[in-house]
Amino acid sequence: MTDEYAYQERPRRRGRRALVVLLVLLLVLAGLLVVADRVAAGVAERAIADQVRQEIAKQDAQSSPPEVEIGGFPFLTQVLDGRYERISIGLREVRGSVQGDAVALPTLDVDARNVAASLDTIRSGQGDVVAETVNGTGIISYDSLTALLDRDGLRLGEQGGRLAVTAPVDILGQRLTVTGTADITVSEQGAVALRFNNLTAEGLPNVPLARTLLNNYAQSISIDVPLPELPFQLAVREVRPLPEGLQVTADASNVPINAVG
């Protein structure tokens, strides 16, 4: 009885060991595939980043090296399909010359969706990497806007979700502190207009001339902001003040993301 039991038990143990070995091998293989997948994604990310960097340079703009991340998993199946779920591109310290003035965007984050690119294009860098939709979010620094306005002592910032201004102004021989907010509009062409319509000044003389001078100052700092040409054919749709600057939201469709501008 004992010998018969031992005879039956040995095959069971061997079967368990074989199953454990198989599971370990499968886990190792899966790990190797994940590593290979990430390595291949990294190669593609560096290739796209290099193309974006070259195109930005052609546009006479400057930025830190692009940060590219290809989303979706696994990457290799996307390569075989020639279509990628998402490609994110991060640009930092973006500067472009506009009418002689440097407009700074400390950040510009671009999210491209449903991106078509053949394996040949990814490998050689030749051909288009086309995104079905592209959404971009950038920040225009308040320092850049203040430089454009060119008024001594003027400060811009966010207050209650609106663009606020504070500035010292001489009115009828008095040095007053002017405060107020701006209305922000975006034209169909993507131009951003700042209109300061509600300025006040504590101690403003109660005479029509003082109010006229304050209104004239408001008009002098109401400008159309000259934005640099955004990459990826992005068109500005919305601008809203944040504590760190004006947030610009833009989008585009059917865009070659390796052909900036």
C-alpha positions as CSV (number, residue, x, y, z in Angstrom):
1,M,0.0,0.0,0.0
2,T,2.8,2.3,0.9
3,D,4.8,1.6,-2.3
4,E,1.6,2.1,-4.4
5,Y,1.0,5.5,-2.7
6,A,4.6,6.6,-3.2
7,Y,4.4,5.6,-6.8
8,Q,1.3,7.8,-7.4
9,E,2.7,10.7,-5.4
10,R,6.0,11.0,-7.4
11,P,4.3,11.8,-10.7
12,R,2.1,14.4,-9.0
13,R,5.2,16.1,-7.5
14,R,6.9,16.0,-10.9
15,G,3.8,17.5,-12.5
16,R,3.7,20.3,-9.9
17,R,7.5,21.1,-10.5
18,A,6.9,21.2,-14.2
19,L,4.0,23.6,-13.8
20,V,6.1,25.8,-11.5
21,V,9.0,25.8,-13.9
22,L,6.6,26.7,-16.8
23,L,5.1,29.5,-14.8
24,V,8.5,30.9,-14.0
25,L,9.6,30.7,-17.6
26,L,6.4,32.5,-18.7
27,L,7.0,35.2,-16.1
28,V,10.6,35.7,-17.3
29,L,9.5,35.7,-20.9
30,A,6.8,38.3,-20.1
31,G,9.3,40.4,-18.3
32,L,11.7,40.3,-21.2
33,L,8.9,41.3,-23.6
34,V,8.0,44.2,-21.4
35,V,11.6,45.3,-21.3
36,A,12.0,44.9,-25.0
37,D,8.7,46.9,-25.5
38,R,9.9,49.8,-23.3
39,V,13.3,49.8,-25.0
40,A,11.7,50.0,-28.5
41,A,9.4,52.8,-27.2
42,G,12.4,54.7,-25.9
43,V,14.1,54.5,-29.3
44,A,11.0,55.8,-31.0
45,E,10.6,58.6,-28.4
46,R,14.1,59.8,-29.0
47,A,13.7,59.7,-32.8
48,I,10.5,61.8,-32.6
49,A,12.1,64.2,-30.1
50,D,15.0,64.8,-32.4
51,Q,12.7,65.6,-35.3
52,V,10.7,68.0,-33.2
53,R,13.8,69.7,-32.1
54,Q,15.0,70.2,-35.7
55,E,11.7,71.6,-36.8
56,I,11.5,74.1,-33.9
57,A,15.0,75.3,-34.8
58,K,13.8,75.9,-38.4
59,Q,11.0,78.1,-37.0
60,D,13.6,80.4,-35.4
61,A,12.3,79.4,-31.9
62,Q,14.1,78.1,-28.9
63,S,13.2,75.6,-26.2
64,S,14.8,73.0,-24.0
65,P,15.1,69.5,-25.5
66,P,11.6,68.1,-26.2
67,E,10.4,65.4,-23.9
68,V,8.4,62.8,-25.8
69,E,6.4,60.0,-24.3
70,I,4.5,57.4,-26.4
71,G,1.4,56.2,-24.6
72,G,-0.5,52.9,-24.8
73,F,0.7,49.4,-24.1
74,P,2.1,47.3,-25.6
75,F,4.1,49.6,-27.9
76,L,5.3,46.9,-30.4
77,T,1.7,46.0,-31.4
78,Q,1.1,49.7,-32.1
79,V,4.3,49.7,-34.3
80,L,3.0,46.8,-36.3
81,D,-0.4,48.5,-36.7
82,G,1.2,51.8,-37.6
83,R,-1.1,53.7,-35.3
84,Y,-0.4,55.0,-31.8
85,E,-2.9,55.9,-29.1
86,R,-1.1,59.0,-27.8
87,I,2.1,60.8,-28.1
88,S,2.8,63.5,-25.5
89,I,5.4,66.2,-26.2
90,G,6.6,68.6,-23.5
91,L,8.5,71.7,-24.4
92,R,10.0,74.0,-21.8
93,E,11.3,77.6,-21.9
94,V,9.9,78.2,-25.4
95,R,10.8,81.5,-26.9
96,G,10.0,83.0,-30.3
97,S,10.7,86.5,-31.7
98,V,7.5,88.4,-32.3
99,Q,7.7,92.0,-33.7
100,G,11.1,92.4,-32.0
101,D,9.8,91.2,-28.6
102,A,10.4,87.9,-27.0
103,V,7.3,86.2,-25.9
104,A,8.1,83.4,-23.4
105,L,6.2,80.2,-22.8
106,P,7.7,78.5,-19.8
107,T,5.7,75.4,-20.7
108,L,4.0,74.0,-23.8
109,D,2.5,70.6,-23.4
110,V,1.2,68.9,-26.5
111,D,-1.0,65.8,-26.6
112,A,-1.4,64.1,-30.0
113,R,-4.1,61.4,-30.3
114,N,-4.6,58.6,-32.8
115,V,-1.2,59.1,-34.5
116,A,-0.4,57.3,-37.7
117,A,3.2,56.5,-38.5
118,S,4.7,53.6,-40.4
119,L,7.6,51.5,-39.0
120,D,9.8,52.9,-41.8
121,T,9.0,56.5,-40.8
122,I,9.8,55.8,-37.2
123,R,13.1,54.1,-38.1
124,S,14.3,56.4,-40.8
125,G,12.8,59.7,-39.8
126,Q,11.5,60.1,-43.3
127,G,7.8,60.7,-43.9
128,D,5.0,62.1,-41.8
129,V,3.9,61.2,-38.4
130,V,0.3,62.4,-38.5
131,A,-2.0,63.0,-35.5
132,E,-5.7,62.9,-35.9
133,T,-6.1,65.5,-33.1
134,V,-3.6,67.7,-31.3
135,N,-4.2,69.6,-28.1
136,G,-1.8,72.1,-26.7
137,T,-1.6,73.9,-23.4
138,G,1.0,76.6,-22.9
139,I,1.8,79.4,-20.4
140,I,2.6,83.0,-21.3
141,S,4.6,84.5,-18.5
142,Y,3.4,87.7,-17.0
143,D,6.9,89.1,-17.3
144,S,6.6,88.8,-21.1
145,L,3.3,90.7,-21.1
146,T,4.7,93.4,-18.8
147,A,7.6,93.9,-21.1
148,L,5.2,94.3,-24.1
149,L,3.2,96.9,-22.2
150,D,6.4,98.8,-21.2
151,R,5.0,100.8,-18.3
152,D,7.2,101.5,-15.3
153,G,6.0,99.8,-12.1
154,L,3.2,97.9,-13.9
155,R,2.4,94.4,-12.5
156,L,0.1,91.8,-13.9
157,G,-1.3,88.7,-12.1
158,E,-4.4,86.6,-11.5
159,Q,-7.1,87.7,-9.2
160,G,-10.4,85.7,-8.9
161,G,-9.9,84.0,-12.2
162,R,-9.3,87.3,-14.1
163,L,-6.2,89.2,-15.3
164,A,-5.5,91.9,-12.8
165,V,-3.2,95.0,-13.2
166,T,-1.6,97.3,-10.6
167,A,0.4,100.3,-11.7
168,P,1.5,103.7,-10.4
169,V,0.1,106.6,-12.6
170,D,0.5,110.4,-12.4
171,I,-2.9,112.0,-12.7
172,L,-3.2,115.8,-12.3
173,G,0.0,116.0,-10.4
174,Q,-0.8,113.1,-8.0
175,R,0.9,109.8,-7.9
176,L,-1.9,107.2,-7.7
177,T,-2.0,103.4,-7.7
178,V,-4.3,102.2,-10.4
179,T,-5.9,98.7,-10.2
180,G,-8.4,96.8,-12.3
181,T,-9.0,93.7,-14.4
182,A,-9.0,93.0,-18.1
183,D,-11.4,91.3,-20.5
184,I,-9.7,88.6,-22.6
185,T,-11.0,87.6,-26.0
186,V,-9.6,85.3,-28.8
187,S,-10.3,86.1,-32.4
188,E,-11.0,83.5,-35.1
189,Q,-7.4,84.1,-36.3
190,G,-6.1,83.3,-32.8
191,A,-5.1,86.8,-31.7
192,V,-5.4,87.5,-28.0
193,A,-6.9,90.8,-27.0
194,L,-6.5,92.3,-23.6
195,R,-9.0,95.2,-22.8
196,F,-8.7,97.0,-19.4
197,N,-12.1,98.6,-19.1
198,N,-12.6,98.8,-15.3
199,L,-9.7,100.7,-13.8
200,T,-9.9,102.5,-10.5
201,A,-7.6,104.6,-8.4
202,E,-8.0,105.4,-4.8
203,G,-7.9,109.2,-4.3
204,L,-8.7,110.0,-7.9
205,P,-9.9,113.6,-8.1
206,N,-13.6,113.8,-8.7
207,V,-13.4,115.8,-11.9
208,P,-14.1,114.7,-15.5
209,L,-10.5,115.3,-16.7
210,A,-9.1,112.8,-14.1
211,R,-11.5,110.1,-15.3
212,T,-10.6,110.9,-18.9
213,L,-6.9,110.5,-18.1
214,L,-7.5,107.2,-16.3
215,N,-9.5,105.9,-19.3
216,N,-6.7,107.0,-21.6
217,Y,-4.2,105.0,-19.5
218,A,-6.6,102.0,-19.7
219,Q,-6.6,102.2,-23.5
220,S,-2.8,102.6,-23.7
221,I,-2.3,99.2,-21.9
222,S,-5.1,97.4,-23.8
223,I,-3.3,95.5,-26.5
224,D,-3.5,92.6,-28.9
225,V,-0.9,90.2,-27.6
226,P,1.5,89.2,-30.4
227,L,1.8,85.4,-29.9
228,P,4.6,83.5,-31.6
229,E,3.5,81.0,-34.3
230,L,2.6,77.9,-32.3
231,P,4.0,74.6,-33.4
232,F,1.9,71.7,-34.8
233,Q,-0.4,74.2,-36.5
234,L,-2.1,74.8,-33.2
235,A,-4.8,77.5,-33.2
236,V,-5.6,79.3,-29.9
237,R,-9.1,78.6,-28.6
238,E,-9.0,79.9,-25.0
239,V,-6.9,82.0,-22.7
240,R,-7.4,82.2,-19.0
241,P,-5.3,83.7,-16.2
242,L,-3.5,81.4,-13.7
243,P,-1.2,82.4,-10.9
244,E,1.9,81.5,-13.0
245,G,0.8,83.2,-16.2
246,L,-1.8,83.2,-19.0
247,Q,-2.8,79.7,-19.9
248,V,-3.3,79.3,-23.6
249,T,-5.3,76.3,-24.9
250,A,-5.0,75.4,-28.6
251,D,-5.9,72.6,-30.9
252,A,-5.5,71.3,-34.5
253,S,-6.6,68.3,-36.6
254,N,-4.8,66.0,-39.0
255,V,-1.4,67.4,-38.2
256,P,2.1,66.1,-39.1
257,I,3.7,66.3,-35.6
258,N,7.2,65.9,-37.1
259,A,6.7,69.0,-39.3
260,V,6.3,71.8,-36.8
261,G,4.8,75.1,-37.9
